[in-house]
Amino acid sequence: MTTPLWCLVAVMFMPVPLAMIGGYFRRKAFGTADNKEPRRQAAQLEGVGARAYAAQQNAWEATGIFTVAVVVTHLAGLPAEVAAPWTLAFVVFRALHAVFYLANIDTARSGTFMGAMFCVIMLLVKAGSL
């Protein structure tokens, strides 16, 4: 498997630890994590718990965009070694995005979001230039 595909696997699993952190804060705030209506319960969270839930949702959204970029580059025939630096950078940006989200460092979080989006744009530009 190529580096871009390994990066895709990593990005697909990034929401999982954020969900676990959110579950911890739901149990801490409400005594239990409501598995029947988790979104309603999560909507009542505040502070780091609310940010963990928001970071998880954002990670799922980023997964879709990144998946499209990796698939497009693969189908276009972009060599994996050309795509790899951009996919690795995306993973780093997204990991930092989660850390900054939890730590409530909004400016850095926005910067990592933009960095990750730049990586996606560059992958598509490189695929389109073939």
C-alpha positions as CSV (number, residue, x, y, z in Angstrom):
1,M,0.0,0.0,0.0
2,T,1.3,3.5,-0.8
3,T,2.0,6.3,1.6
4,P,-1.1,8.3,0.5
5,L,-3.3,5.3,1.1
6,W,-1.8,4.7,4.6
7,C,-2.4,8.4,5.3
8,L,-6.0,7.9,4.3
9,V,-6.3,5.0,6.7
10,A,-4.8,7.2,9.5
11,V,-7.3,10.0,8.7
12,M,-10.2,7.6,8.7
13,F,-9.4,6.6,12.3
14,M,-8.7,10.1,13.7
15,P,-12.2,10.7,14.9
16,V,-12.1,7.5,17.1
17,P,-9.9,8.9,19.9
18,L,-11.9,12.1,19.8
19,A,-15.1,10.1,20.2
20,M,-13.5,8.3,23.2
21,I,-12.5,11.7,24.8
22,G,-16.0,13.0,24.2
23,G,-17.5,9.9,25.8
24,Y,-15.2,10.4,28.8
25,F,-16.5,13.9,29.3
26,R,-20.2,12.8,28.8
27,R,-19.7,10.2,31.5
28,K,-18.0,12.8,33.7
29,A,-20.7,15.5,33.2
30,F,-23.8,13.3,33.2
31,G,-22.8,10.1,35.1
32,T,-23.1,8.0,31.9
33,A,-22.7,8.2,28.2
34,D,-26.2,8.0,26.7
35,N,-25.9,5.6,23.9
36,K,-29.6,6.0,22.9
37,E,-29.3,9.7,22.2
38,P,-25.6,10.5,22.2
39,R,-25.9,13.6,20.0
40,R,-28.5,15.2,22.3
41,Q,-26.3,14.5,25.3
42,A,-23.2,15.8,23.6
43,A,-25.1,19.0,22.7
44,Q,-25.3,19.7,26.4
45,L,-21.6,19.5,27.0
46,E,-19.5,22.6,27.8
47,G,-15.8,23.3,27.7
48,V,-13.3,20.6,26.6
49,G,-16.1,18.0,26.3
50,A,-18.0,20.2,23.8
51,R,-14.8,20.9,21.9
52,A,-13.9,17.2,21.8
53,Y,-17.3,16.5,20.2
54,A,-16.9,19.4,17.7
55,A,-13.4,18.2,16.9
56,Q,-14.7,14.7,16.2
57,Q,-17.4,16.0,13.9
58,N,-14.8,18.2,12.1
59,A,-12.5,15.1,11.7
60,W,-15.3,13.2,10.1
61,E,-16.0,16.0,7.7
62,A,-12.3,16.3,6.8
63,T,-12.1,12.6,6.1
64,G,-14.6,13.0,3.2
65,I,-12.6,15.8,1.6
66,F,-9.3,14.0,2.0
67,T,-10.7,10.7,0.6
68,V,-11.8,12.5,-2.6
69,A,-8.4,14.1,-3.0
70,V,-6.5,10.8,-2.5
71,V,-8.9,8.9,-4.8
72,V,-8.6,11.5,-7.5
73,T,-4.8,11.5,-7.4
74,H,-4.8,7.8,-7.6
75,L,-7.2,7.6,-10.5
76,A,-5.3,10.4,-12.3
77,G,-2.1,8.4,-12.0
78,L,-0.2,10.8,-9.9
79,P,2.9,9.0,-8.6
80,A,2.6,8.1,-4.9
81,E,5.9,9.8,-4.2
82,V,4.6,13.1,-5.6
83,A,1.4,12.9,-3.5
84,A,3.1,11.5,-0.3
85,P,4.4,14.8,1.1
86,W,1.0,16.5,0.7
87,T,-0.8,13.5,2.3
88,L,1.7,13.3,5.2
89,A,1.4,17.0,5.8
90,F,-2.4,16.7,5.8
91,V,-2.2,14.1,8.5
92,V,0.1,16.3,10.6
93,F,-2.1,19.3,10.2
94,R,-5.2,17.3,11.1
95,A,-3.6,15.8,14.2
96,L,-2.5,19.3,15.3
97,H,-6.0,20.6,14.5
98,A,-7.5,18.1,17.1
99,V,-4.9,19.1,19.7
100,F,-5.6,22.8,19.2
101,Y,-9.3,22.2,19.3
102,L,-9.2,20.4,22.6
103,A,-6.8,23.0,24.0
104,N,-9.0,25.9,22.9
105,I,-6.3,27.6,20.8
106,D,-8.6,28.9,18.1
107,T,-6.1,30.8,15.9
108,A,-3.7,27.9,15.7
109,R,-6.7,25.5,15.1
110,S,-7.8,27.7,12.2
111,G,-4.3,27.8,10.8
112,T,-4.0,24.0,10.8
113,F,-7.4,23.8,9.2
114,M,-6.2,26.0,6.4
115,G,-2.9,24.1,6.1
116,A,-4.8,20.9,5.7
117,M,-7.1,22.4,3.0
118,F,-4.1,23.7,1.2
119,C,-2.7,20.2,1.1
120,V,-6.0,18.9,-0.5
121,I,-5.9,21.7,-3.0
122,M,-2.3,20.9,-3.9
123,L,-3.2,17.2,-4.4
124,L,-6.0,18.2,-6.8
125,V,-3.8,20.7,-8.7
126,K,-1.0,18.1,-9.1
127,A,-3.6,15.5,-10.2
128,G,-5.1,18.0,-12.7
129,S,-1.7,18.8,-14.2
130,L,-1.1,15.3,-15.6
